[in-house]
């Protein structure tokens, strides 16, 4: 929901080990705000660390939640 509010596109999924992976693309300002939000997370979340890696854009059109592998 936060990514959509910031106008980002991409994907988020939960991994079996409890970690969450996110691929997001959008403006630098929106991405910076999203990364800051991820460091806190939603009310029921426990965030131990956030690792940010730059990758090539994929041309995502919306932000969707996927089921992890």
Secondary structure, DSSP 8 states (H G I E B T S, - for coil): -HHHHTT-EEEEEE-TTS-EEEEEES-HHHHHHHHHHHHH-STT-----------------SEEEE---
